[in-house]
Amino acid sequence: MLLAYRLPREPSSPRITLWRKLRRIGALQLLDGLVALPLDPRNRERFEWIAEEVLEAGGEATIWLGELASVGKERALAAVMKDAVISDYRRVIVEAEAAEAVAIGKRKRTLARLRRELRRIRARDYFPSVEREAAEQAVETLAMLVEEPVG
């Protein structure tokens, strides 16, 4: 599924807001003003809301449903999206493991932040990976350290 859009250069705040929303949902930037997401009802609704916001900001937006002519190209696009998410999961794993060695107060704050981060990553994880499970396990291990009784 593609979203083609164009926004006026000024004011810049709608462009920045749009960029952040597209990034948050994991949209793949294909060209300037052209992004892609896997087709499912949730993503379709997301693109419809974003397109409406673009129109309200004085821009133009069109949603396209398409199919790549090459299975190889489809796999390549999926790999780019998957790699970005894997990188984020790996960062969560490293941070969770590092937090095991810090003071309990900081460990609790890190746990809360990493749980929020996992939710944000999962929201744009369209191609689940081994890293997803590893990140969830690393955060769960940290949670057990935080929540275990002191004594």
Secondary structure, DSSP 4 states (H G I P E B T S, - for coil): -EEEEE--SSSSHHHHHHHHHHHHTT-EEEETTEEE----HHHHHHHHHHHHHHHHTT-EEEEE----S-HHHHHHHHHHHHHHHHHHHHHHHHHHHHHTTS-HHHHHHHHHHHHHHHHHHHTT-SS--HHHHHHHHHHHHHHHHHHSPP-
